[in-house]
């Protein structure tokens, strides 16, 4: 990060110790900050940057102080840093207003351009405290914004109102007069009542607790994983597959008979017969494999995933998950709310990459899109993983997911280390838990499923068509021979797997269908699944990556993808028994 921003406007955060100032600073500036020493001292302060009204400004978080008159070195540095600032954000503890206001009164008396952040505001209801924010703003004569550095409450409003920061016009008082004025203000704007937490409030608190929150998150994600799989398998076996075989398959048989059972046009539309019968997974016909892949192999997983994601969003859990994962995401050059594109990527990488638009910098968007494309298996890919490894037992599926998670984590950390630029914070507020509206929930799920079908269906049909034509032109064997030595030597796979891995760059589920007849060992299937998983999921992902981030970044991502897949595939061949 460039730390030389002396020509930029300077915003300084001042407040008592333990008022949540550092959390608020993190919310304002994002994940890339630096620790500096004040010249001639060992006193440290945090420095970052943020965008406000399309302007980049320097933000400084100084040590906590109780008074401008302190003789402590750290507190004297804090006072000096505030001098000449374009604005001072005075951070107060909303749960202990009386103590916090003493510093505020001093700042108002000395004429610093001021805006007040009434922090930890999310906790006042739990404590039976009622605060009149508008009334407090009128009494102080400067802007007052209710905030929470923990949940993000009001942070966006604080950033937008920074331009309203202005000097106070209070006369200078003595110590006792300040406390009398503080008492009058507190009495006017604060009311105290006794109340107990509700069960829902206890759950809300536990969901963001650093200990219990992780337990809840692990439980939610575990139940979600098995829930999606169970629902998808039910939809496949009881709904989509029967509809396909009973309603559509007889029609295809009639088309096959009309086309004579063989020849170019038959092979194009129906595909080649496997052991005398139409195999919807392997025949590779435009009217057989293409719709079967879309509606039987993939759509049930996508539908189940979107049901789950939409429910967690509408209930209010997703922002809490983002908060819990914020520290991990910071190590990848992102922030916690980047978990939203990641989760969308588990349904389909295309909307996952499109969702990176919510991230503010190109650097963040590239990192997120890259690790989604390489390390986040979409529903089609997950269906492929289950099809390839499921019969050997769940432990092999979990092993592959663990491999992908390590790749996702390491790749993000490497990108964060070497990519230039900064990552501003995305502001997100945490809503209370609530039951979703059935009508809105249904509309959201329906819209997402419909969007997936519209986006993916043409790609699937085009992919099957291209593969079919290449096979009929007898180019498959030629391409396989070129790459067979790499596949055999580096990955330990049979030469016949080369074409399937190449097809995997176009469509993973089709590649899985081509690998299954090769009777690979479980080790070979793990390697093949890992290599397929780490290559770009489909042509649609390539297209949307190019559209969102440009050709240069797509080329870089492709090189990183190939290098990662080769490295991981070769390593697995060496270390797996």
C-alpha positions as a printed Julia matrix, in Angstrom:
577×3 Matrix{Float64}:
   0.0     0.0     0.0
   1.1     3.52   -0.7
   1.59    5.16    2.67
   2.86    8.45    1.42
  -0.54   10.07    1.09
   0.43   13.32    2.8
  -1.29   15.36    0.07
  -4.59   13.59    0.75
  -7.2    14.83    3.17
  -6.66   13.36    6.64
  -9.43   11.92    8.78
  -8.52   11.09   12.39
 -10.46    8.77   14.72
 -10.38    9.95   18.34
 -12.05    8.3    21.3
 -11.63    6.7    24.69
  -9.95    3.28   24.92
 -12.29    0.31   24.32
 -15.04    2.14   22.45
 -14.7     0.0    19.31
 -12.58    2.57   17.49
 -10.29    0.05   15.77
 -13.25   -2.03   14.56
 -14.82    1.11   13.11
 -11.48    2.03   11.5
 -11.35   -1.43    9.88
 -14.87   -1.0     8.56
 -13.99    2.35    7.01
 -10.64    1.51    5.47
 -10.82   -2.15    4.53
  -8.21   -4.82    4.8
  -4.94   -3.23    3.67
  -3.64   -0.96    6.45
  -0.19   -0.16    7.74
   1.22    0.38   11.23
   3.4     3.47   11.56
   5.36    5.22   14.31
   4.88    8.87   15.04
   8.17   10.67   14.18
  10.61   10.68   17.1
   8.52    8.31   19.23
   7.7     4.63   19.62
   3.96    5.39   19.61
   2.18    3.41   16.89
  -0.91    4.36   14.9
  -2.86    2.67   12.11
  -3.18    4.27    8.72
  -5.45    3.33    5.83
  -7.45    4.83    2.99
 -11.08    5.01    1.99
 -13.22    6.44   -0.76
 -15.76    9.09    0.18
 -17.78   10.96   -2.44
 -15.43    9.57   -5.12
 -12.42   11.05   -3.27
  -9.6     9.0    -1.73
  -8.78   10.18    1.79
  -6.25    9.12    4.42
  -7.67    7.7     7.65
  -5.67    7.5    10.88
  -6.57    5.51   13.99
  -4.64    6.9    16.97
  -4.29    5.53   20.52
  -7.33    5.9    22.76
  -7.43    8.96   25.02
  -9.7    10.25   27.77
  -8.76   13.91   27.53
  -6.91   16.4    25.3
  -4.99   17.53   28.4
  -3.25   14.23   29.11
   0.5    14.14   29.74
   0.94   10.56   28.5
   3.14   10.3    25.35
   0.64    8.17   23.4
  -2.22   10.53   24.19
  -0.14   13.58   23.3
   0.58   11.99   19.91
  -3.16   11.45   19.42
  -3.8    15.16   20.08
  -1.06   16.2    17.63
  -2.43   13.89   14.93
  -5.82   15.58   15.21
  -4.33   18.99   14.48
  -4.77   19.92   10.86
  -7.16   17.05   10.14
  -9.93   17.68    7.62
 -12.28   16.01   10.05
 -12.15   14.27   13.42
 -14.43   11.28   13.96
 -15.08   11.28   17.69
 -16.01    7.69   18.57
 -18.28    7.33   21.61
 -19.48    4.26   23.49
 -23.27    4.41   23.23
 -23.56    2.1    26.24
 -21.49    4.51   28.39
 -22.41    7.89   27.0
 -21.64    9.97   30.07
 -17.98    8.92   30.29
 -17.41    9.26   26.53
 -18.81   12.79   26.26
 -15.99   14.45   28.23
 -13.57   14.2    25.3
 -16.37   15.36   22.99
 -16.86   18.52   25.01
 -13.13   19.31   24.81
 -13.13   18.8    21.02
 -16.15   21.08   20.65
 -14.46   23.77   22.75
 -11.19   23.69   20.79
 -12.89   23.99   17.38
 -11.88   20.75   15.64
 -14.06   19.92   12.58
 -16.08   17.15   14.19
 -18.49   14.33   13.46
 -19.59   11.99   16.26
 -19.85    8.21   15.8
 -22.17    6.84   18.48
 -20.58    3.39   18.42
 -21.69    0.03   19.92
 -25.22    1.24   19.2
 -26.34   -2.3    18.4
 -25.93   -3.22   22.06
 -28.05   -0.51   23.74
 -31.36   -2.39   23.43
 -29.82   -5.37   25.24
 -28.91   -3.07   28.11
 -32.29   -1.35   28.28
 -30.91    1.97   26.99
 -32.86    4.32   24.74
 -30.96    7.15   23.01
 -32.33   10.1    21.05
 -29.69   10.45   18.34
 -31.37   13.43   16.66
 -31.69   15.21   19.99
 -28.02   14.59   20.78
 -27.03   16.04   17.41
 -29.01   19.22   18.11
 -27.47   19.65   21.57
 -23.89   19.11   20.38
 -24.26   21.15   17.19
 -22.33   18.64   15.05
 -23.42   15.53   13.07
 -24.07   12.4    15.14
 -24.32    8.94   13.51
 -25.31    5.7    15.27
 -22.74    3.03   14.35
 -21.41   -0.42   15.19
 -17.94   -1.42   14.12
 -18.87   -5.03   14.85
 -21.93   -5.34   12.6
 -21.36   -2.42   10.21
 -24.46   -0.57   11.41
 -24.42    3.04   10.2
 -20.87    2.92    8.77
 -22.05    3.79    5.27
 -24.04    6.73    6.68
 -20.97    7.88    8.64
 -18.84    7.85    5.51
 -21.45    9.77    3.54
 -21.85   12.43    6.26
 -18.14   13.11    6.7
 -18.48   16.18    4.5
 -20.83   17.66    7.15
 -18.12   17.62    9.87
 -17.85   21.1    11.37
 -16.24   22.9    14.34
 -18.15   23.22   17.58
 -18.92   26.63   19.02
 -18.97   25.94   22.76
 -17.14   28.27   25.13
 -14.16   26.82   26.99
 -15.28   25.47   30.38
 -13.53   24.29   33.48
 -13.55   20.64   34.54
 -16.63   20.83   36.79
 -18.66   22.86   34.29
 -18.06   20.25   31.61
 -19.4    17.47   33.81
 -22.5    19.52   34.64
 -23.17   20.09   30.93
 -22.61   16.4    30.23
 -25.14   15.49   32.92
 -27.72   17.8    31.38
 -27.17   16.34   27.89
 -27.36   12.72   29.08
 -30.55   13.4    31.01
 -32.13   14.93   27.9
 -31.27   12.17   25.39
 -30.96    8.93   27.39
 -33.59    6.79   29.11
 -32.89    3.59   31.04
 -35.25    0.63   31.47
 -34.8    -2.93   32.7
 -35.3    -5.72   30.15
 -34.14   -9.26   29.51
 -32.75  -10.69   26.28
 -35.19  -12.62   24.15
 -34.24  -16.08   22.93
 -33.82  -14.7    19.4
 -31.48  -11.98   20.68
 -29.37  -14.59   22.46
 -29.11  -16.48   19.18
 -28.21  -13.29   17.29
 -25.41  -12.59   19.78
 -24.14  -16.17   19.68
 -24.07  -16.11   15.86
 -21.39  -13.4    15.83
 -19.48  -14.54   18.91
 -15.91  -15.53   18.04
 -16.34  -18.89   19.77
 -19.98  -19.93   19.57
 -20.32  -18.22   16.22
 -17.79  -20.57   14.64
 -19.57  -23.59   16.14
 -22.87  -22.37   14.71
 -21.23  -21.61   11.34
 -19.67  -25.07   11.13
 -23.02  -26.63   11.98
 -24.9   -24.53    9.43
 -22.39  -25.26    6.67
 -22.29  -28.97    7.5
 -26.08  -29.31    7.52
 -26.23  -27.21    4.35
 -23.78  -29.44    2.49
 -25.59  -32.65    3.3
 -28.97  -30.96    2.9
 -28.17  -29.76   -0.61
 -26.9   -33.19   -1.57
 -29.94  -34.98   -0.12
 -32.44  -32.62   -1.73
 -30.6   -32.79   -5.06
 -30.49  -36.59   -5.04
 -34.21  -36.7    -4.19
 -35.04  -34.31   -7.03
 -32.9   -36.31   -9.43
 -34.23  -39.76   -8.59
 -37.87  -38.9    -7.88
 -38.58  -35.92  -10.13
 -36.21  -35.04  -12.97
 -34.94  -38.48  -14.01
 -38.42  -40.1   -14.13
 -39.82  -37.17  -16.1
 -36.9   -37.4   -18.5
 -36.96  -41.17  -19.04
 -40.75  -41.56  -19.16
 -41.66  -38.42  -21.04
 -38.64  -37.51  -23.17
 -36.76  -40.75  -23.85
 -39.54  -42.33  -26.0
 -39.53  -39.23  -28.19
 -35.77  -39.53  -28.69
 -36.16  -43.2   -29.62
 -38.61  -42.24  -32.35
 -36.17  -39.6   -33.65
 -33.42  -42.23  -33.65
 -35.57  -44.6   -35.69
 -36.45  -41.82  -38.15
 -32.73  -41.09  -38.66
 -31.91  -44.72  -39.35
 -30.07  -45.52  -36.11
 -26.66  -44.39  -37.41
 -24.88  -41.93  -39.69
 -23.76  -38.32  -39.38
 -27.13  -36.72  -38.61
 -28.12  -39.48  -36.23
 -24.83  -39.19  -34.38
 -25.18  -35.4   -34.3
 -28.66  -35.26  -32.81
 -29.03  -38.58  -30.98
 -25.39  -39.59  -30.57
 -23.72  -42.94  -30.92
 -25.46  -45.94  -29.41
 -23.59  -47.56  -26.5
 -24.03  -51.35  -26.51
 -26.93  -50.92  -28.89
 -28.82  -48.42  -26.71
 -28.96  -44.67  -26.21
 -26.83  -43.66  -23.23
 -27.91  -40.19  -22.2
 -24.66  -39.52  -20.37
 -22.2   -40.82  -22.98
 -23.91  -40.76  -26.4
 -23.03  -37.04  -26.74
 -26.0   -36.17  -28.92
 -27.41  -32.66  -29.03
 -30.88  -34.02  -28.17
 -29.67  -36.57  -25.61
 -26.61  -35.72  -23.56
 -27.11  -31.92  -23.7
 -30.59  -31.81  -22.08
 -29.76  -34.72  -19.78
 -26.7   -32.92  -18.4
 -28.62  -29.67  -17.95
 -31.86  -30.93  -16.44
 -31.0   -34.25  -14.75
 -27.35  -34.03  -13.69
 -27.01  -30.33  -12.86
 -30.34  -28.57  -12.35
 -31.32  -30.53   -9.19
 -28.09  -29.44   -7.48
 -28.5   -25.84   -8.61
 -32.12  -25.75   -7.45
 -31.25  -27.27   -4.05
 -28.38  -24.85   -3.57
 -30.43  -21.78   -4.45
 -33.19  -22.9    -2.08
 -30.66  -23.04    0.73
 -28.82  -19.82   -0.12
 -32.0   -17.8    -0.5
 -33.3   -19.08    2.84
 -30.08  -18.19    4.68
 -30.08  -14.75    3.05
 -33.68  -13.96    3.91
 -33.39  -15.25    7.49
 -30.41  -12.92    8.04
 -27.61  -15.41    8.58
 -25.38  -14.65    5.57
 -24.13  -11.25    6.9
 -23.24  -12.96   10.2
 -21.28  -15.63    8.33
 -19.47  -12.84    6.46
 -18.54  -11.22    9.77
 -17.19  -14.46   11.23
 -15.07  -15.18    8.15
 -13.77  -11.62    7.9
 -10.34  -12.43    9.39
  -9.83  -15.36    7.03
 -10.92  -13.33    4.01
  -8.54  -10.53    5.0
  -5.64  -12.92    4.47
  -6.82  -13.33    0.88
  -6.95   -9.59    0.25
 -10.72   -9.55    0.6
 -13.24   -8.8     3.33
 -15.88  -10.93    4.95
 -18.73  -10.0     2.63
 -16.8   -11.5    -0.28
 -18.24  -14.77    1.03
 -21.42  -13.92   -0.93
 -19.82  -14.4    -4.39
 -18.1   -17.52   -3.02
 -21.39  -19.05   -1.91
 -23.05  -18.13   -5.21
 -20.14  -19.86   -6.94
 -21.13  -23.15   -5.31
 -24.35  -22.94   -7.32
 -22.8   -21.64  -10.53
 -19.52  -19.83  -11.03
 -21.09  -17.42  -13.52
 -23.34  -15.57  -11.02
 -20.51  -15.92   -8.49
 -18.16  -13.92  -10.7
 -20.92  -11.46  -11.6
 -21.51  -10.93   -7.87
 -17.92   -9.7    -7.45
 -19.29   -6.38   -8.69
 -20.18   -5.66   -5.06
 -16.43   -5.45   -4.33
 -15.05   -1.97   -4.77
 -11.55   -2.44   -6.24
 -10.43   -4.28   -9.37
  -7.79   -6.02   -7.27
 -10.45   -7.52   -5.0
 -12.63   -8.52   -7.93
  -9.75  -10.3    -9.67
  -8.73  -12.22   -6.55
 -12.32  -13.23   -5.83
 -13.09  -14.24   -9.44
  -9.84  -16.22   -9.68
 -10.3   -18.27   -6.52
 -13.98  -18.84   -7.37
 -13.03  -20.17  -10.81
 -10.27  -22.45   -9.52
 -11.2   -23.38   -5.95
 -15.01  -23.21   -5.69
 -16.79  -26.2    -7.27
 -20.1   -25.24   -8.89
 -23.18  -27.48   -8.7
 -22.3   -29.17  -12.0
 -18.8   -29.84  -10.73
 -20.1   -31.17   -7.42
 -22.4   -33.51   -9.31
 -19.34  -34.7   -11.25
 -17.38  -35.22   -8.02
 -20.17  -37.3    -6.51
 -20.57  -39.31   -9.73
 -16.85  -40.08   -9.91
 -16.02  -40.7    -6.24
 -19.31  -41.4    -4.49
 -19.25  -45.16   -5.01
 -15.9   -45.38   -3.19
 -17.16  -43.63   -0.06
 -17.69  -40.15    1.34
 -14.14  -39.85    2.71
 -12.75  -39.49   -0.8
 -15.23  -36.72   -1.59
 -14.2   -34.93    1.62
 -10.53  -35.39    0.68
 -11.09  -33.68   -2.65
 -12.95  -30.8    -0.99
 -10.05  -30.44    1.46
  -7.59  -30.27   -1.45
  -9.66  -27.6    -3.16
  -9.93  -25.6     0.08
  -6.14  -25.61    0.55
  -5.69  -24.48   -3.07
  -8.33  -21.76   -2.58
  -6.61  -20.51    0.56
  -3.02  -20.62   -0.72
  -3.86  -19.05   -4.07
  -5.7   -16.19   -2.38
  -2.82  -15.58    0.03
  -0.31  -15.55   -2.83
  -2.44  -13.11   -4.82
  -2.81  -10.88   -1.76
   0.96  -10.89   -1.3
   1.98  -10.05   -4.86
  -0.87   -8.11   -6.46
  -0.51   -4.35   -6.19
  -3.31   -2.08   -5.09
  -5.55   -1.78   -2.05
  -8.77   -3.42   -0.93
 -11.35   -1.04    0.58
 -13.91   -2.3     3.04
 -17.39   -3.24    1.84
 -19.93   -1.84    4.28
 -22.6    -4.29    5.41
 -25.12   -4.07    8.21
 -26.36   -7.12   10.09
 -30.15   -7.35   10.23
 -32.09   -9.08   12.99
 -33.21  -12.64   12.41
 -36.62  -12.81   10.75
 -38.82  -15.33    8.97
 -38.71  -14.82    5.21
 -41.74  -13.88    3.15
 -42.84  -17.0     1.26
 -43.8   -14.97   -1.8
 -40.5   -13.07   -1.96
 -38.54  -16.24   -1.21
 -40.26  -18.12   -4.04
 -39.68  -15.27   -6.46
 -35.98  -15.08   -5.6
 -35.41  -18.83   -6.0
 -37.41  -18.93   -9.23
 -35.48  -15.97  -10.66
 -32.13  -17.57   -9.86
 -33.05  -20.96  -11.31
 -34.5   -19.35  -14.42
 -31.38  -17.24  -14.84
 -29.16  -20.32  -14.55
 -31.13  -22.2   -17.2
 -31.06  -19.26  -19.61
 -27.34  -18.75  -19.05
 -26.21  -22.37  -19.08
 -28.5   -24.1   -21.59
 -27.01  -22.56  -24.77
 -23.49  -23.26  -23.48
 -24.3   -26.92  -22.82
 -25.86  -27.44  -26.24
 -22.98  -25.66  -27.96
 -20.4   -27.64  -26.0
 -21.99  -30.99  -26.87
 -22.28  -29.93  -30.5
 -18.58  -29.0   -30.72
 -17.47  -32.21  -29.02
 -19.73  -34.27  -31.24
 -18.36  -32.68  -34.43
 -14.77  -33.16  -33.27
 -15.45  -36.81  -32.58
 -17.09  -37.35  -35.95
 -14.16  -35.58  -37.65
 -11.86  -38.06  -35.88
  -9.84  -35.29  -34.23
 -10.25  -36.72  -30.75
  -7.52  -39.31  -31.15
  -5.1   -36.79  -32.66
  -5.57  -34.3   -29.79
  -5.37  -37.08  -27.22
  -2.04  -38.29  -28.64
  -0.5   -34.82  -28.26
  -1.39  -34.52  -24.56
  -1.27  -38.2   -23.6
   2.41  -38.14  -22.51
   1.72  -35.31  -20.04
  -1.4   -37.0   -18.74
   0.31  -40.35  -18.33
   3.66  -39.18  -16.95
   2.61  -36.26  -14.77
  -0.83  -37.39  -13.58
  -0.52  -41.16  -13.82
  -3.7   -41.4   -15.9
  -4.29  -43.55  -19.0
  -3.76  -41.8   -22.36
  -7.5   -42.03  -23.06
  -8.12  -39.55  -20.22
  -6.39  -36.75  -22.11
  -9.4   -35.9   -24.24
 -11.73  -35.94  -21.25
  -9.49  -33.45  -19.39
  -9.45  -31.2   -22.45
 -13.22  -31.38  -22.7
 -13.28  -30.41  -19.04
 -12.22  -26.9   -20.06
 -15.59  -26.69  -21.81
 -17.88  -28.66  -19.54
 -17.01  -30.66  -16.43
 -20.0   -32.96  -16.3
 -19.4   -34.11  -19.86
 -15.77  -34.8   -18.99
 -16.9   -36.91  -16.04
 -19.13  -38.92  -18.31
 -16.13  -39.63  -20.56
 -13.9   -40.66  -17.62
 -16.32  -43.07  -15.96
 -16.08  -45.8   -18.65
 -12.25  -45.88  -18.3
 -12.46  -47.87  -15.03
  -9.95  -45.65  -13.23
  -8.64  -46.48   -9.77
  -9.75  -44.31   -6.85
  -6.33  -42.58   -6.86
  -6.66  -41.79  -10.57
 -10.21  -40.53  -10.07
  -9.09  -38.18   -7.26
  -6.31  -36.79   -9.47
  -8.62  -36.43  -12.48
 -11.33  -34.79  -10.37
  -8.82  -32.38   -8.8
  -7.39  -31.35  -12.18
 -10.86  -30.92  -13.65
 -12.03  -28.97  -10.63
  -9.14  -26.52  -10.79
  -9.55  -25.75  -14.48
 -12.15  -23.17  -15.49
 -15.61  -24.7   -15.05
 -17.07  -23.92  -18.49
 -17.03  -21.6   -21.48
 -19.58  -19.37  -19.75
 -17.08  -18.74  -16.93
 -14.41  -17.79  -19.45
 -16.86  -15.44  -21.17
 -18.07  -13.7   -18.01
 -14.5   -13.41  -16.65
 -13.47  -11.67  -19.88
 -16.53   -9.43  -19.78
 -16.05   -8.4   -16.15
 -12.24   -8.13  -15.88
 -10.84   -7.92  -19.41
  -8.62  -10.04  -21.63
  -5.32   -9.34  -19.85
  -6.62  -10.52  -16.48
  -8.33  -13.51  -18.1
  -5.0   -14.51  -19.67
  -3.25  -14.19  -16.29
  -6.01  -16.21  -14.61
  -5.74  -18.92  -17.27
  -1.99  -19.23  -16.77
  -2.45  -19.45  -12.99
  -5.18  -22.04  -13.47
  -3.02  -24.24  -15.71
   0.01  -23.91  -13.44
  -2.05  -24.75  -10.34
  -3.74  -27.74  -11.96
  -0.43  -29.15  -13.23
   1.28  -28.63   -9.87
  -1.51  -30.12   -7.77
  -2.17  -33.02  -10.15
   1.51  -33.93  -10.27
   1.88  -33.63   -6.5
  -1.14  -35.86   -5.85
   0.3   -38.47   -8.21
   3.46  -38.52   -6.1
   1.95  -38.47   -2.61
  -1.27  -40.49   -2.86
  -0.86  -44.2    -2.17
